[in-house]
Every structure is written in C-alpha cells, then in structure tokens.
C-alpha cells in the first residue's frame, strides 16, 4: 500500500492559522507487514540518521495502530518513505507526516475512515488547521477549530494557475518563528487582517485572481518573520514586478509562495533563479486531491 500527502502553503498573507492550499509536491510512504521492523528514507531527510531512530511518523502510527487493533502486541512493518517536501521550510512537512501516519495506521488495521475523521485526529498533533486541512482535502481551504473539530470549506484550484516556490537554503523553525510575533495587536491591525482575510477567501471562491495582490496584505506576522531572512522582501518585490497574482510567506517560512497565471510562471521563476542562484526554485501545479491511498 502507498499513502501520499501533498505539501501545503499556509497563512497566505492575512489568513493567520486559518488559510492554506496544497501544491503538487508529495511525500509517499509504502508499507507492508514484515518479520522485522525497518525504516528506509529516500529523498528529503535520507542523510539524517536521527529520522530513522526518532521518527515522528512511526510514533504516531504505533499509537493509532495499537488503539485501533486493541492490542499492544508488536506487529512489525516495513516502511519506505519517498520524501519530496523540504523539512522546516514552511511547506507543511510536519503536517504531511501527521496525516500520512494516521491514514496508514487505519489502513494497516483494515479500518476505512473518512477524511474528516483523519483531519480531526490530526488536531491532536497540530492544533492549527491551516496546513493539515489542505494536506487532507487538497485545494484551497478556509478552516477553523471548534470543540476539537475542524470546520472547513474547500475550493478546487484551476489548472491555469501555477505555484512558484522559492526555497531558501536556511531552515526556519515554526515554534521559534512564533516567538518573534507580538503578544497583542491593535484593533486597527486586527480589523485590517480580518477584512483582508475575508477578501482573500472571497477572491479564491469567486476566482477573482486580480484582487489577490491587494487582498493578501498582512499586519500580523509576515514582515516580522521575513526580517530574519531579508532576501524574502526582494523575492516578493520581484514576483509583483513580473506579474504575480499574490506572493506571500509560506507558513512561517523560510519558503516564499507565489501564485501566477501559467503564462507568467516561467518568467517569474527565471527572475528568481537569476537573483537567488543559491535558492531552490520550483514551478508546481496545485493539488486538488489531498490525501491519496493506493491500495
């Protein structure tokens, strides 16, 4: 069996902890029962020996598998991970691990479960729904949490839009990035973000892409976080000078996410590569599928 989960970009400017979308960059795990427990990693993280000995996926998998099978008798599995999502770069690598581990545990136990159930289980490990929701559902999602459940609305993203991601050669820890944020916000800034978040959601659902540059203005988190890697201000400037529809910090960074029409994506990408040859620049399709289980 193969379980795969897409990368995600969250916040999307003003939608702090509430907006996110999925891009076609996937982590896959192939698994089957085995006489001996084993973990093999290919791609991102393959040269990090700690991931084999202290693997978040395995920990979450075991917790759910034991609960679902009502036994703590050890069942060995062989896991092979094919990782494409960069770690600690603001593209939802942790959410991909959480979602895939929970889905894999249910499959291994022979229990079919809804996407919504997997999403709600994921809240135990990730309290904010902005990454886990598009990881499970795909597409663009507006989400909130009430009484330990995720309530969300999804919008499919058209093929004529592309994502251009600039992935710096520097990681940014989400927990550390949160410590940079102010402990309170003025009423003016709160209203600014509320109104811009509302307009962003409306623009996505109405496919009014031209308003996104204005709508995705933010006063909560972006500038403070971007100051830790000032090159990101230049990334955003280049994006908008070359026809980007929106350009925002991806999650807490360090990746910067840009959306553009298909016809403009190559030019924007080339400008990024010229200015930042040391960064990894990718043009990606959007992912409308989310979690995929191949039985």
N, C-alpha and C positions, 0 to 999 in steps of 0.2 A: 504494500500500500504506500501511496505517496500523499502527503499533506503539504500544501503550499499556501503561503500568505504573502501579500504584496507589501512593499514599502509604502509609507504614508508620510504626508506633509501636513502638519497641524498648525493651529492658530490662524494661519492665513491672514496675518495682519492683526485686525482688531478682535478676532474671534477667539480670545484667550481661553484655552481649555475647553472650547466648545465646537470649533470648526475643524474639519480635516478632510483630506481626499487621498485616494490611492493611486499610485503610479505603478507601471508595469516593470517592476524590479522585484524579483521574488526570492524568498528563502523556501527551500523544499527539504522535507525530511522523509526518507524512505525507511521503512521499518518492517521487521518480521520477527516472530519468535525464534529464539536461538538457544543452544545449550549454554552459551556463555554470554554475559553482558558485554557489549562493546559499543564504543562511540567512535565514529570516523567523521572528520570535518574536512570539507573541500570548499575552497573559495575563501570568503572573508572569515578570519579567525583560525585558519588552518595551521598557522605558525604560532598559535598561542596555546601552550600546553595546559594552562590553567582551565581552559574551557572544557577539556576532557575530564578533569578531576573535580571541577566545581561548576557543573553545568546546570544553569537555571532551568532549561528545558526538562532535563531528567528529573530534577527535584519536583517540578510541578506535575509532570507526567505520573510519577510514582504516587504522589499524593492523591490524584484523582483516580488513577487505576485501582489503587487499593480500596478507595471508598466505593467505587462502582462495582467491584467484584466481591466486596465484603470479606476480603481476606488480606492478610499481610504476608501470606506465603509468597516468597520471591519468585517472580516469573521473569526470566531473562529475555531481553530483546536486543536485537542488533539495530542500532540507529546509524544511518548515514545522512549527514547534513550537507546540503548543497547551498551555500550561502552567497547571496549577491548583495544583500543590504549592508552597507558600511556600518560599523559599530560606533555608537556615541557620536553620530554626526547629524542628528535631528531628522532621521528618516524612518523612525519607528522600529528600529531593530529589536528593542525590548518587547514592544507590543507584538511583533511577529513571533517571537519566541513564546510568549504567554499564550497567544491564541492557538498556535500550532500544537503546543504541549497539551492543552485541554482537549482540542479536537482529536489528537492522536490517542489520548487515553480513552476517550469514548469509543473510538474505532477499535482499539485493541481489546476493549471489554465487550465488543459486539453490541453496543448500545447506540442507536441512532438518536440524534438530538438536534434541536433547531439551532439555527444561527443565533437567534436571540438569547437562547439559554447559554450558549458558549460565550456570547458577549457579556452577559451578566456575571458569569463565573469569572471572567477576566478582570472584573472590577476589584476582586479581592487583591490582585497583584498590581493593578494600575488604576488608581482612583479617579483619574481624569479620562473622559470618554473620547477626547479629540483624536487620538491615534488608534485606539482599539476598535472604534466603530467602523472607520473605513477599512481597517485591516480585515474585519469580518465581513462587512457588507459590500465593499468596493464603492467606487464612485465618490461623489461629494456628499458629505454628511454634516448636518447640524444636529448636535446632541446635547442632552443634559441628563443629570442623575437625580432621581427622586426615589427615596425609600429603597436604596441599594439596587435600583434597576435603571438601565439606560433607556431613555426615550429618544428616538432619533427619526429624522427624515432624510431620505436619500434621493439624490439626483444623478442620473446617468450623464456621463460626460461625452460629448460628441468626438468623433474621430478626427475632425478638422482642427482640433486643439492639441497642442503638444506641451509637455513639461520640459523645461531645460533646468537641470540642477547643477549647481557649482558646488563641488565637494572639496573644501579646503583640506590641506594636509595636517590639520590640527583638530583634535577631538574637543568636544565641549560637553562637560558633564551636566545633565539636566538638573540634578539636585543642587549642584554648585551654582548653576545659572540662576536658579530661583532665589538664591541668597542675595543676588545683585538687585533684585526688584524692591521698590519702595514698599513699606508696610501699610501705607494708606494712599488713597488717591483723592484728588479734589472732585467736587461734584461736577465741575466743568469737564474734567478729563473723563469721568465716568460716563457722562452723557454723550461725550464725543465718541467713545468706543461703543456704547450701546447703539447709537444711531448708525455708525459706520458698519457695525456687525449686521444690523438689520438690513441695511442696503446691500451688503455683500451677499447675504443669503437670497434676497430678492433677485439680485442680478444673476446668480447662478441658476435659480429655478426658472427665471424668465429668459435665460440665455442672452441677457443684455451685457455682453462682454466688455463693451466700450466704457462702461461706467466703473469697472473694477479698479482701475488705477486710483480714482477718487475714493471709492468705497473702502479700499483696504488700508487706508490711513490708520495709524495706531499711536496711542499715547501711553500704553500700559507697559510694554516690555521690549519692543524691538530695538530702539536706539540704545538703551542701557546695555543690552546684550551684545549688540553689534560693536560697541566701543571696545570690547575685549579682542576683537579682530577687525580693525578699522578698514581693511580691504573690502569688507562687505558693503560699505557705503558706496564704493566705486562700482561694485557689482550691480547694485540697484540702479545707479546712475546710467551705466552702460545699457542695461536692459531697457530702460524707458527711452533712452535716446535712439534705440533701434527697433522700436515698435512693440515692445512687450505690453500685454494687456494688464498684467499685475506682476509684482516682484516683491517677495516677502521672505523674511527669515523663516526657515523650515523648522518648526518646533522651537526648541531653544538654541538651535544651531549645532554645528557651525555651517551646515549646508544652507545655501540660499536657493529658493524655489522661484522659478519664473514661468508664467504661462504666456503662450503666444499662439497666433494662428500658424498652421502648418507651413505656410509660405514664408513666414518670418523666422522660423526656428533656426534654420541653418545659419543665417546671418548673425543672429544673436549669439549662437554657440561659437562661431568663429571669432567674434569680437572678444568673448570671454577667454578663449584659448590664447588669443594674441596678448591680452593684458595679463593673464594669470597662467602662464605655461606650467607652473608647479601644481596647479589645482586640477582636479578631475572634473571634466565637464561632460555631461551626458544629455542627449535628447531622448526623452522617453514618451511612450504612449501613456494615456491614462488607463487605469484598470477599473473596470466596472463589475468584476466578478467577486473580488474579495477572497475569502477562504475557499479553496478548492480541495476536494478529497477525491483522489483517483483510486478506485477500488480494483 
